Amino acid sequence: MTIYPKSVMTPKRLALMDFARSENPTHLLTLNFHDRYTPEDAEKRVERWYIQVMHRLFRKPRVELNKQINFVAFPEYTKSWHIHYHAAVRIPMDYVGAFTRVGAASWKRIVPSSTFDLREIGGTADDLTDTLLYITKSSSSERVIHSSMFTPRVQ
């Protein structure tokens, strides 16, 4: 696994950043496992978490576009090979509090060893760029996941 400094802008990294930017993210979410999980098992747990959170918040499988909570998440590994995800998330402002409460509690139930960290992305283009540089710093970020992989989107 390679960790890229801010100054290294490979074509893949630029494409991943553009993909994340297309969601118009409002928050940076870090989902830590603090234990060893295969990428496949980690993705299944993220999927289960996302479906539970969306169900608890909206009580229906399809949500209007203006209420959708979407993310682009990039895996990264610690030195002890514990996976975690950095996600650029778009959360409508009316749902930030509920998402934080429900999301953190659901994540802890699904991954007992875990932590959940949600931070607002600053309001400038530079703040967003810095966030995207941070979440795409690892070569493992190529195994990106998107929330649409887990639930159908409203058209």
C-alpha positions, 0 to 999 in steps of 0.5 A: 500500500502506498501513501501519497503526499498531497503533491502527488496527483496521479490520474487515478487519484484525480479521477477518484477526487472528481468522483467524490466531488460529484456528490457535493459532500458536506461532511467527512465520515471516518468508519474505523473497525479497529480490528482485522477484516477482509475488504469483502467483509468490511464492505458488507458491514458498511452496506448493512450499516448504510441500509440500517441508517437509511431505514431508521431515518426515513422508514422507506426504501426510496428517498426523495433526491433532496433528502438522500444521504450519499457517500463515496468511501475510500478504504485505508489500512493502519500499520496493523492492517486494520481497515477503515473508510474515509467517506465524503458524505452529502447530508442534508442539513436537516438530517445531520443530527439524526444521522450522527446519532443513528449512524454512530449507534448503528455502526457500534452495533455492527462493528463492536470494536469500531469508532465513528467520526463525522466532521463538517467540511469547511465551506470553501473549495480549498477545504473540500480539496484538502478533504479529498486529498486526505481521503484519497492518500492511500493506493487502497482508495482504488477500491472505492465504494459508493452508497448507490451500490447498496440501495436504489436511487430515486430517479 
